[in-house]
Amino acid sequence: MSKWVYSFSKEKTEGNRSMKNLLGGKGANLAEMSALGLPVPPGFTVTTEACIDYQKANAINEVIKSQVVEALKLVESSSDKTFGGGENPLLFSVRSGARVSMPGMMDTVLNLGLNDETVEALAKKSDNERFAWDSYRRFIQMYANVVMGMSHSLLESTLEDLKEAKGVDSDTKLDAKDFKNLVKVYKQIIAQETGKQFPTDPMEQLWLAIEAVFGSWNNPRAIKYRQLNNIPGDWGTAVNVQAMVFGNMGDDCATGVCFTRDPSTGDKKFFGEYLVNAQGEDVVAGIRTPAPINECSKNDSNRNEKTLEEYMPKAFAELTDLYQQLEKHYKDMQDIEFTIEADKLYLLQTRNGKRTAAAALKIAVDLEKEGIVTKEEAIMQIDPEALNQLLHPRLDPDATKKIIAKGLPASPGAGAGKIVFHSDDATSMNENGVKVILVRQETSPEDIAGMAAAQAILTARGGMTSHAAVVARGMGKPCVAGCSEILVDSKNRTMIIGDKKYVEGDFITLDGGTGEVIEGEVPTLDAEINADFAEFMSWADEIRTLKVRTNADNPEDSETAVKFGAEGIGLCRTEHMFFEPERILAVREMIFADSTIQREKALAKLLPYQKEDFKGIFKALDGMPVNIRLLDPPLHEFLPHSEEEKKELAEYIDVEVKTIEDGCERLHEFNPMLGHRGCRLGITYPEIYTMQVTAITQAALESLAEGIDVRPEIMVPLVATAKELSILREILVATIDKIKGDKEFKYKLGTMIELPRAAITAAEIADHADFFSFGTNDLTQTTFGLSRDDAGRFLTEYISKSVLPNDPFVSLDQEGVGYLVKFATEQGRSANKEIHVGICGEHGGEPQSIDFCHRIGLDYVSCSPYRVPIARLAAAQAVIRNK
């Protein structure tokens, strides 16, 4: 019989932390902590496989139900409480738990098991009627929203109305009678809105809650989060059913979240927040501004609050011992949720904490220096994509800044844009190219799409561990949270600070590192590489075997890439050099030429430009290889399109405008990406490639004379047959030999493999090539028969329906396109043992694709300058992962 349910308690624990795929991250860690003998409330985990089974059948099968009932009995025995009745009622939290952390994306129900009878028993047992009825109203609020599908605002507004009527500003100032009345009103609203009575049978509550959490795997925000973080949709979520412990039982109770190191900076300091007489949702939802757990957790908003260390010194001391034990055990910074019930500490969760890239880097380096992890373990702790955060701009410290408010520095970085108050607006404006700042009272999981679209996030409420802060750090977005100086009116789309009103569309700038909110748009500076980054990347370079080059077309990009650790240029697109205003007319003159002589005349105007471009690149890459792709683009990209452009060209080459119009018509191609481009241009108009090779050779010889080490690799694009390369190689070698004479000049001449036929006949082509470079952008297009420019209209649907695991233009299709790359590499090397092989498509900077390139033994990958560090780290991780 399949096992669908795993128990965890001090008496019996059936899982461990290695079982994340089955138990989810939360369930695996609860089991691990239980096995370590830590103070974890007992419970059980319903597996991810049960979720997948539920999704298929739209019901929980009877075997799962029977195993849940058996596990429930173990919790009753361990806790000495009874679910559904008795003098000491057992209540449950029902929480999701995917393989990887998805904070707030799926649903949670707390205090499950309460009804009109058990609430009285709880009140009597705890001798705290207010606590019992507070828990009951919380349960109804969450259950109505999560399980019954009601809008959270309907019940929340009733609570706000009650506080206003009573003249209080906090839930803690309401009494038991208030909550009793609130429960009665809640039930009436639920009956009116849903046509159903609130369920009173605890087992019915449990089954429906488990189903709701399973179902929340496919709610819109969870789907969006998975898309943003490349999490497969067929993983499913586990459900953790755990005995409730109560942080809202009185002033000797509390709940909080803590990090074993600062998640924003990575500093080695115990950092966290807590609330007295509260439940965990109050902290993470940002409904109340929490207090600091210790002195170093203080900030401007909580500086006058009593720390947990002062308020509950015994519990704080125990928490300190436990966090140190957990960090050493997991060998990483931990994010811990805890509850204190009647001065007794309980751990509800631990996980590897989400952090900024700068913090992650510092933590990894520090953990290695402290002897907690090895260099290889440190390397594996950093998501390569997270390095993007380190390379983004920061505010110019010398710029004039009008600071209008200050909140908590929840996630560093700088962002500027137009104010928007709703997630949907942020998404639509971003799609239209408008930079926006999402401003909210507090964010909720429903805001995930808007947060992803925004340049930065600003909230009026919430602490450093609120939803906005945690999600923003995970995304690498700047965030200022808990900015109490702002008054947000999302309905009327305004933000008031002091006596000034800001409306939607006004520009503001956020500094997530300082918490400053600044009026207008502030200039930024490029990021600086610090010592931790340099040391960490040196470890990656020691480990990796793949070389990392860059795709760059000018000296500026080349210098940037070298600064980031590039070891050469893997793709220099020469056509990008032709689009500058003073050059495009000469290019068009060449295209419209009627004879070879006229074409050569136009090309002669371009040659000096090309030569100077190449000299600048050779200088920037002194001693490193430079792979130069000869002209490749479809001709239509160079044609004049507007009437003004056509008239300008007609005057430039002294012809009638009608001649230009006729020429455009004659040169029109129905499918230009498969048209007269690449080596086909070189075959039909060899003078084009002759000019380019002349420029390369002259630039190389002049650079050598200036003491610059040049290593050009001349690449012929879009080859489909060995004969094409053979013909062009003969022409190009003859040109080079004629120019260099008896001067020493080393170079390589090879081709880009970007057509399936070229990959299939790679052994023949290798006879005429010194290298292969895989152009996986076009190879993906031609293998799938997809247009990269148009496929985005339906690829998201393909991915959501699991037709494809991901966008093949983002992550290399290893089974199809990857097979061709592997086959061509093997065939090319079998025919030419000296050939070197790399990849220069966009996949060269994508971690999964880099792992594949390592496994099939390529010599290098090439990517855009700002992705070079990502590629270096991913290449090192590939070595470690594939040992």
Secondary structure, 3 states (H helix, E strand, C coil): CCCCEEEECCCCCCCCHHHHHHHHHHHHHHHHHHHCCCCCCCEEEECHHHHHHHHHHCCCCHHHHHHHHHHHHHHHHHHCCEECCCCCEECEEEEEECCCCCCCCCCEEEEECCCCCHHHHHHHHHCCHHHHHHHHHHHHHHHHHHCCCCCHHHHHHHHHHHHHHHCCCCHHHCCHHHHHHHHHHHHHHHHHHHCCCCCCCHHHHHHHHHHHHHHHCCCHHHHHHHHHHCCCCCCCCEEEEEECCCCCCCCCCEEEEEECCCCCCCCCCCEEEEEECCCHHHHHCCCCCCEECCHHHCCCCCCCCCCHHHHCHHHHHHHHHHHHHHHHHHCCCEEEEEEEECCEEEEEEEEECCCCHHHHHHHHHHHHHCCCCCHHHHHHHCCHHHHHHHHCCEECCCCCCCEEEECEEEECCEEEEEEECCHHHHHHHHHCCCCEEEEECCCCHHHHHHHHHCCEEEECCCCCCCHHHHHHHHHCCCEEECCCCEEEECCCCEEEECCEEEECCCEEEEECCCCEEEECCCCEECCCCCHHHHHHHHHHHHHCCCEEEEECCCHHHHHHHHHCCCCCEEEEEHHHHHCCHHHHHHHHHHHCCCCHHHHHHHHHHHHHHHHHHHHHHHHHCCCCEEEEECCCCCHHHCCCCCHHHHHHHHHHHCCCHHHHHHHHHHHCCCCHHHCCCCHHHHHHCHHHHHHHHHHHHHHHHHHHHCCCCCEEEEEECCCCCHHHHHHHHHHHHHHHHHHHCCCCCCCEEEEEECCHHHHHCHHHHHHHCCEEEECHHHHHHHHHCCCCCCCHHHHHHHHHCCCCCCCCCCCCCCCCHHHHHHHHHHHHHHHCCCCEEEECCHHHHCHHHHHHHHHCCCCEEEECHHHHHHHHHHHHHHHHHCC
